Amino acid sequence: MKKFLESHNPCISHILLGILLMGLFFLRVNKLWETGVFDYDSAKNSIILTELNSGNFANLFHHASPGFYLIYLPIHSLFNNFLFLEYFTALLNLLAIWLLVLHFSRLFHFNSNMFLWLLAFVGSAVYQIVSSRYLAMEALSLLLFVLIFIHYHKSLVRPENNRYIIFAQIILSLGVGVNYKFILVILVFWGYEILFAKRKWNLKMLFTSAFIFVAPFVFYTFLGWLLGIGWDNYGKHFFVQAFIKDMNPNEEVSKFNLDLLYYVKYFLYFENPLSWIGIIVFLFAYQKKSWAIPLLKLSLFVVLAFFLGMSLLQKAPRALLFIFPLIYIIGFLGIFALPIKKWIKYGLITLGIALNIFLTNENVWKYSNSSYPELASVLKLKSPKKIISTAGLGVSPFLSPTTQLQIALTREEVKQYKASGGKYLLFDSYSQIINSQEFEEIKYNSTQILFEKEENSLASPYLFLEHSEYTGLNFEETLLLRKKAIENGLKIRLITFD
């Protein structure tokens, strides 16, 4: 960092960097202790980590993500609290952003001011904060992607040194075990390799690459056999998840869903306009130069490939996870390419950071308070062995270990639970988020209601947008679904069949 911090006293620069990193960490964890893990994937991951910690490995290959669980398991074992897992997630996201910004800053010889402003602008971007608050694979995936991106770029600059391309492939191979969507990362980088890198691949390199990518599949196959959960368990999960269908709680939705405007509208509605306006300015300002600099050429190719590729597949903001930081970095470069005074440029970026925080408050923090802990307190007094919930898992982190939470996706499952002697049904409005009308006909009276409250966390626009890939709805339909759900009331109700 010395090269671009030399314009200020190193001690002051490091102090400012430390303060900035603490501020960015706070943006990620603010009100997390009130929110819990309200989204389905986060709650499910918390449940699976608890199972793994107790020696139950049945769900190790859930979502074809054993790498994620194996990396998070030691943290869960050490602290045994979902909040520490979420703090760990925020740190992983922040580390990814710092490494990527550092890489660009070194190559563009940024001084300390430029570095700190770029880190603040990218680090405070709305989706960076949103994805930091999921107890899911996004933060770890982003970190692995950033490491791949950096080492692949180094392999382009120093093609004579094969260690960079090998290291990039090793991380990419590990990434596939964390997030099956790294298959798309393989396709994007191979596309760049064929079209632009012009690297000479000999048989030794090809065999080395094949070994690197096969090794994790062999390892997880052996691990499944060793743990007694099936040697073919991982292969089945991976194949179904990656090539057939996602785990859909509501209806069958094809993996292919052409919509070229979904992400354009998402950026217009939910992301900082300086990011996409800056990219437009960047393209005009740099023109041919952007394709002459390997880092910019690679960045633009990756952004374009993912943006177009994801427009062909199921929709959700998380689909653009890997390119959000690159978009903001390119946007930053575009703003600083404007033929205006430097203090105006810094003023624009400062305004952009303030807008990031405003958008985060409006779309994230505003929906952080939750009634699930209070509901869990009521249930602890009842001490039920099992309860059933209409699609939502938000109460799970707060339940007593002796209470089992069962998910119902159909009325029939509720009937079976009741017939088997089940006494408690949690009417969770999460079912509205997945656009299910399965439970509207279930009747109950006011005397059966043990607990009823509005659940503010379920009104989060990101919660609805992330479920676009499950519902198959387009951008406007998703926001309309949210509007109707809010009008109908997003509540959690605990009723008894007694």
Salt bridges, closest charged atoms under 4 A:
ASP41 OD2 - ARG318 NH2 3.87
GLU138 OE2 - ARG318 NE 3.05
GLU193 OE2 - ARG199 NE 2.66
ASP232 OD2 - LYS236 NZ 3.08
ASP246 OD1 - HIS63 NE2 3.83
GLU362 OE1 - LYS366 NZ 2.86
GLU374 OE1 - LYS453 NZ 2.75
GLU452 OE2 - LYS491 NZ 3.60
GLU452 OE2 - ARG493 NE 2.80
GLU466 OE1 - ARG318 NH1 3.87
GLU469 OE2 - ARG318 NH1 2.73
GLU476 OE2 - LYS265 NZ 2.45
